[in-house]
């Protein structure tokens, strides 16, 4: 699901329970590559391909532990992910 800054739904995609969330990540952010946009996601969205697709927008996605090079992310902004319930 993608939401605006207030948590209002913008787009919802439903997949089977066996599908990984990241399979829908690129489509959910399509057209959102602006500098002032924040893309918040959990560790399941930590993939180089998606981070590159986010582009100039700010990726607020914690890196997985097994990453060779850990990326920085805004931990305070990451706490805002609770807006999606």
Wavefront OBJ file of the C-alpha trace (Angstrom):
o trace
v 0.000 0.000 0.000
v 1.184 3.514 -0.660
v -0.071 6.459 1.392
v 0.452 10.203 1.512
v 2.181 12.038 4.362
v -0.960 11.875 6.515
v -1.499 8.150 6.035
v -4.334 8.523 3.502
v -4.323 5.563 1.074
v -3.186 6.286 -2.477
v -2.813 2.796 -3.920
v -3.405 -0.749 -2.707
v -2.073 -3.929 -4.283
v -3.155 -7.352 -3.090
v -1.023 -10.396 -3.799
v -0.999 -13.981 -2.650
v 0.461 -14.711 0.764
v 3.380 -16.578 -0.781
v 4.562 -13.467 -2.698
v 7.203 -11.173 -1.277
v 6.191 -7.539 -0.681
v 9.104 -6.250 -2.738
v 7.566 -7.702 -5.909
v 5.146 -4.732 -5.877
v 7.616 -2.100 -4.627
v 8.679 -0.657 -7.975
v 5.116 -0.311 -9.234
v 3.953 1.367 -6.015
v 6.541 4.137 -6.337
v 6.125 4.670 -10.078
v 6.163 8.408 -10.755
v 7.274 9.348 -7.214
v 10.931 10.064 -7.914
v 10.933 13.673 -6.654
v 13.521 15.078 -4.250
v 10.927 15.942 -1.594
v 9.375 12.452 -1.550
v 10.153 9.959 1.209
v 9.776 6.234 0.567
v 9.415 4.379 3.869
v 9.553 0.598 3.954
v 10.722 -2.208 6.204
v 13.831 -4.361 5.662
v 11.917 -6.510 3.186
v 12.242 -3.632 0.683
v 16.030 -3.345 1.032
v 17.262 -4.220 -2.448
v 19.723 -2.314 -4.616
v 17.362 -2.357 -7.599
v 14.527 -0.726 -5.622
v 16.847 1.795 -3.938
v 18.123 2.814 -7.385
v 14.542 3.105 -8.666
v 13.702 5.436 -5.760
v 16.361 7.736 -7.225
v 16.332 11.305 -5.890
v 13.563 10.588 -3.414
v 14.764 9.682 0.079
v 14.793 5.944 0.804
v 13.884 5.374 4.460
v 14.477 1.636 4.466
v 16.712 0.003 7.080
v 19.466 -2.126 5.552
v 19.459 -5.870 6.030
v 22.141 -7.178 8.372
v 23.846 -9.202 5.669
v 24.621 -6.142 3.497
v 28.353 -5.760 2.901
v 28.006 -1.971 2.979
v 25.365 -0.700 5.367
v 23.296 2.240 4.084
v 22.278 5.193 6.248
v 18.559 5.809 6.804
v 16.625 8.317 8.917
v 15.649 6.312 12.025
v 13.275 9.008 13.306
v 11.418 9.247 10.015
v 11.274 5.431 9.846
v 9.085 5.475 12.969
v 6.371 7.149 10.839
v 5.703 3.833 9.064
v 2.955 3.161 11.619
v 0.633 5.380 9.545
v -0.287 2.308 7.492
v -2.485 0.036 9.583
l 1 2 3 4 5 6 7 8 9 10 11 12 13 14 15 16 17 18 19 20 21 22 23 24 25 26 27 28 29 30 31 32 33 34 35 36 37 38 39 40 41 42 43 44 45 46 47 48 49 50 51 52 53 54 55 56 57 58 59 60 61 62 63 64 65 66 67 68 69 70 71 72 73 74 75 76 77 78 79 80 81 82 83 84 85
